């Protein structure tokens, strides 16, 4: 520990450069991860806010929920067996306000359930983001596919689907607008994946999210960038400590000659890695959390404690692996040969 600290003080600039790079890479990783989480919630909040359970759609739909239709007899059978089951549908559309201005929304309707907002015919509950568009409680909204009018009953927070506000409407109004009689999906909270229903395909929460094309493509791209940055940080540790070790071959030879064990030299290197990484992570976590508080309201940014802790642990593991791989040469150092090469 003492040797490691002395070397850090002796080579301040080198370790400062490495620390700065790790700080910038980790900060960028936290920011992109926050954007990925924010976009994930913005894309499918109405689904992600549901408890763990099982989703069912028609097998003939081939994992495309828009094409799914749940037969009424099958739906009744499920409801008789599962008291908490709910059938629901989601469809993209638009609403016209009093000034005849169109607003894109995702219409959501369901059978009676505590997991979705249930409204009377002619009423509508909207995501609160539409308040910024000038819509207020009591306003009258129309839709070209609906013969009547919608009265805004209330607003809900953070309920979006496919990056547009959710609009909860009555099931009968939904059926009139889209000329359908069946619901698209059935959700069973805490459902058993082993239970099958005739003609239906089962999905867990995570599996169902992957069937949403925009969600899957968006998250895959952002997560790939996050893990690419993590790998880069590991390579930076390996390259930095490798170069440091090459320059200190003579020093390692002398230390081995006076009885210092190889394990102690590795501990010295791990201590330096841990010191640099922890300081860089503390700074990047602090800044990312501050950004989480001051981010513009319209920016989908969410960095949770769980995500922060997970990425921090990954950075520490990657740093440890990178430093260890670069230190393999320490084990191969022969004292006499290293001393003859001279201390760097």
Secondary structure, DSSP 8 states (H G I E B T S, - for coil): -HHHHHHHHHTHHHHHHHHHHHHHHHHHHHHHHHHHHHHHHHHHHHHHTS-SEEEEEEGGGTT-GGG----HHHHHHHHHH-TT-EEEEEEEEEEE-TT--EEEEEEEEESS-TTS----TTEEEEEGGGGGGT--TT-EEB-TT-SS-EEEEEEESS-EETTEEEEEE-HHHHHHHHT-SS-SEEEEET--TT---TTEEEEEHHHHHHTSHHHHHHHHHHHHHHHHHHHHHHHHHHHHHHHHHHHTHHHHHHHHHTT--HHHHHHHHHHHHHHHHHHHHHHHHHHHHHHHHHS-TTS-----HHHHHHHHHHHHHHHHHHHHHHTHHHHH--HHHHHHH---
